[in-house]
Amino acid sequence: MRVHSVADVAAAVRGRRLDNGLSQSELARRSGVSRKWVSEFEAGKTTAEFALVLRVLEELRLKIDLSEDTNAQFMTGTGTLSVTANVSAPDDSPSNLDELLGRHRKI
């Protein structure tokens, strides 16, 4: 699944959590974050602490891969940076993350 925004990652987390039958409280407990944080992140809060996002992704057995994307360019103080983020699950995962995102993305 290609990530275009924080909302995409939040939708993947929400969908994976629901598919695994976890409440926000249970995911929070397992990940070491608060239920309020999970709720706000799933609602698309764009200022979520990245380290906490990584904890939740790890608990759900999701990962983010970064790779160069020549189609998306961002200006930095030292030049142009191009990065693509992808959220994926292990090969043995029964979930299709693109389908999961489609079902759980907020409209």
C-alpha positions, 0 to 999 in steps of 0.5 A: 500500500502506498502512503500518501498521507498520515490518514493512509497510515491511520486507516491501515492501523484502524483496519488492521486493528479491527480485522484483528478484533482488537479494541483501541484500549487493547491495542493501546495497552499492547503498544504502550500508548494511551487509548486517547492517542490511538483514537486521535491517531486513527482520526487522522491527527497529523501531529502524532509522535513518529516513535509511537506510530512505529510502536503501534505498527510493530504491534500490528505486524505492519512496517513502513518501507522508505524508497526513492520516488522520482515522481514526488520531490520535496525541496530541502535546505540542501537540495531536493529529496524524494521519498516514497513510503509503503505500509506492508504486512508480512507475507504470511499475513492474510490481510490485503492492505490496499483492500483494508485501506479502502474499507477503513479510510475515512471519507 
